[in-house]
Amino acid sequence: MIAGSVFLISVPVFFQAPLVRSLPAVSLTSTIVWAWLSIYLSQQSKTRIWGELLTGFTWTWLAGSLYWGWLRWEPTLHLPIEAMALPIALWGLARGWCKIGNFFYLGSLLGTAITDLYFYAVDLIPAWRQLMQEPSEVEAIFHGALARMSTPWGQLWVILLGALLLAIGLRTIRSSSLHWLAFSGAVLSTILVDGLFWIAALLA
């Protein structure tokens, strides 16, 4: 379950990100495929848990397609778009429906919220907006962002938020419940994905 969650959080970094920039409509339309597959797997007793997990992934894929395809120029819309399925997830949990998928989605959303909090705290939002508007200036933008991240203030926030993610992930990973393991895998994957972006910035 943890490996599945890590995989589904990491997939957009390597697959959806380039797809949504060049073919956003294809990325958005493919949500239908993920939704159908999640329903199909959920209806089979042997694959129910993976169907539920894929349901949570479907919500993250839909939000990612919408935001990175058409709204990426405005960072303040990122979290609201990512949270578009939050009412459905909470409704499902209140009725005991799709626990694994809903917890996976909530873990992913929590990781996104903490990452966005870092961007606001270290004042990286202008760099985000500039990068979306002037991609040809990626090297200069990354260098400026890294300079902010390297300040004592930037490093303090890395430590605080990284420790928070790690604490939440390790606390829930001790559970024997599959939905908490899905949540933990999604939260801990945030550290992995953020680390990959940091490495990309260093290599730019």
C-alpha positions, 0 to 999 in steps of 0.5 A: 500500500505504501509503495503504491501510494509513493508510485501514484504520487511520483507518477505525475512528476515524470509523466503527467507534468510533460503531458499536461504542458504539451497536451493538456486536453489529453491529460484532462480527458484521460481522467475518464480512463482513471475513473473507469479503471478505479470503478472497475477494480473497486467492484472486484473483491481481489482488486478492491483496495487498489481500485479505491487507491486509484480513486484518490489518484484520479482526483489528484490527476484531475486537479493537476490537469486543470491547474497545470494545463490552464491555470499554472500562471497563478500560484494562488489558485494552486491549492484551491484547485488541488482541494476541489475534491475535498468535499467529496472525500469528506462526504465519502469518509462520513459514509464509510465510502472509499476509505483508502482512496479518500485518505490517499487524497487527503495525504496528497492534499496535506503534502501539497498544502505544506509545500505551498506554505513553504513557497509563501513563507520564503516568498517564492511565489513571485519566482513561481509566477515568473517561471510560468510566464517566462520559462526561457529564463528558468536558469536565472529564476532557479538561481534566485529562488535557491538564493532565498532558500539558502538564507537562514529563514529559508533553511529554518522553514525547510527544517520545520516543514520537513520535520512536520511531514516526516513526523506525520508520515512516520506516525501514521505508517505504524498503523495496521489500517490500509487507509492510514498506510495510503495516507502515510505513503502520500505524505512521505512522497511529498518529501521525495517529490520536493527533493526532486524539484530541489535537485532540478533547481540545483542542476539548472 
